[in-house]
Amino acid sequence: RQLFANGPVTFAGRHYRITDLEGTPKPATTGGPPIIIAGGGPRLLRFAAAEADIIGVNPSTRAGRDSPATARDALPDSIDAKFQLLRDAAGERFHSLEFNAWLSLVTFTDTPREVAGRLSPRFEATVDEVLDTPLMLIGTPDGMAEQLQRRRERWGYSYIVVPGPMARAFAGVAARLAGT
């Protein structure tokens, strides 16, 4: 953030050092662009609570790969715990933060319980827990819009990121949410 300000910056830290560096180009907005930090582990979430403007709340990928533990860390109870950690770490800042959800799976279907049933062994969770996982959407466009509104009320997600190939198909869901 210091490099977004006017004037040169000098910094000596554990991993790098800069002397009289002028950050360029200068941002169009005072203070620079919003900073987004996404993660799922406690240390990164505490850092995000202190430094970020936007926080992506994700499962921890501590195992370094997709695993049942990673899947379970995306379940509603785990996400609740992550938001409590963020509330505690951010203090008064919490209400000024914006929250983002990256949807790892978007599946349009008239049978969401059936699809969630196929996924539930991977999560070691119930069908309802899988359907309530805030990092996936399974269902009809109307059902997805309702799910997103519930997630906004519960966790405060103000926007989501869908996988690129789903962007066009997701436009109908976005239209249902416009102005809400």
N, C-alpha and C positions, 0 to 999 in steps of 0.2 A: 504494500500500500504506500510505503514511503516514496517509491519511484513514481507514483502517480502525482505527487505534489510538486510544486515549483521548487527549483533549486537542486543542487547536487546532494547525493546521499552517500554517507560513509557508514559501513557496517562491518563488524568483525564477529563472526559466529563460529560455531563448532565445525561446520561443513564448508563454509565459504566466507570470503572477505571481499568487499568492494570499497573503493576509495574515490570519492568525488564523482560518482556516476550520476549522470543526468538521465532520467528515464524518458525515453521517447518511443513513439509519439505520445504526446500528452492526451489524456482522455477528454472527451467532449463534456463529461459531467464532472462537477466538483467532487473530489474524493475518489474518482475512478469508477470503473464499472462495478456492478455487484459481484461479490465473490461467492461462488458456489463450491461447497465441499460436500462430498458424498462418502458415506461409509457406514459400517455397521458395528465396529468394535468400540468398546468404551473409550479408549484413548483418543481415537479419531473423532468420535462424537463430542467428547469434551473440548477438543481443539476447535471443532466446527462451531460449537456453542459460543466460544470466545471470539472467534475470528470471522466467521462467515456471515453473509447476508441471507444466503439461501442454503438450506441443508437438505441433502438427499439422504433419506433414512433407508438403509439397505440391510440385508442380512450380512453377517460377518462372513468373510471368505478366508478366515484364518487358516483353514486347511489347504488353501492355495488352489482349490478346485471345487467344483460343484459336488456336494455330498449330502447325505441325509441330515447331517448337523446343520449345514447351510440352509437346507429347505426348512427345517424346524425353526431356524432363527428368523424366518420370514412370517411365522404364524402370529396371529393377533396378540397373544400374551407377550411374546418377545418384542413386538413393535411397541406395545404399551410400556414395557420396561425401558426401551430406548428413549421414548418420549419423556419418561419420568427423569431419566438421566439428563436429557437435554434441558428440561425445566430446572432441575437442580443446578446444573453447570452454568446455564445462561442467566439465571436470576432475573433481574428486571428486563434484560435484553430479550427474553423469550418471546414476549408479545410483539416484538418488532421483526422477528425472524419469519422467513417464508420457508415452506416445506414442500419438497418435491418427491414424487414417487416414480421410480423407473419400473415400468411394467415388463417383467421378463417374459410374460406369456399373455397373449390376448387371443381368446378363442370364441368366435361367434357360433352359438349353437342354441337350439331350442331345448336341449337336454343338459343343462349345466350340472345337475347332480350326477348324471352318468359320467360326464367328463371328469368331474372332481373325484368321483369314486375310483377312476383309473389312476388318478394322481395321489390319492390318499396314502397308499403304501409307501411311496417315496418320501412323504412328509411325516410318516408315522403319526398321522392325524386323522380326525374325523372328516367326513365330507363337508360338514358345516365350517370347520376350521379352515379347510382348503378354500372354500368359497369366500370366506371372510379375509383371507390373506390379502393385504393391501398392495402387494406387488404383482398381482395377476388379476385378470378379468376374464370371466367365463360366463357367457349367457347371450341374451338378445340385446340389441341396442338399448331398448328401454330398461331392461334389467341392469345393464352396465351403468347407465346414467344414474339409476337409483343407488347402485353400489358406491359409485364415486361420491355422490352426495352424502351418504352415510359415513364414508371414510373422511370426508372433509369435516363433518361434524365431530367425529370421534378424535381424529388426529390432527386436523388442521391442514391437510394437504391442499395447497392452492393450485398446484398444477401437476401434471403427469407427463411422462415421456413414454411414448409407445414405440415398439420396434418399427424401424423404417418401412418394411414391407406392409405393415398394417395401417400406415398413415391414411391412405385413401379410404379404406374400409371403415376406419374409425371416425371419419368425418361426420357420419350420422349421429354418433354418440356425442361428439363435441357440439353439434348443432342443438341437441336436446338440452345441453347444459348452458348454452349461451344465455347470459343474463341472470343466471341463478346465483 
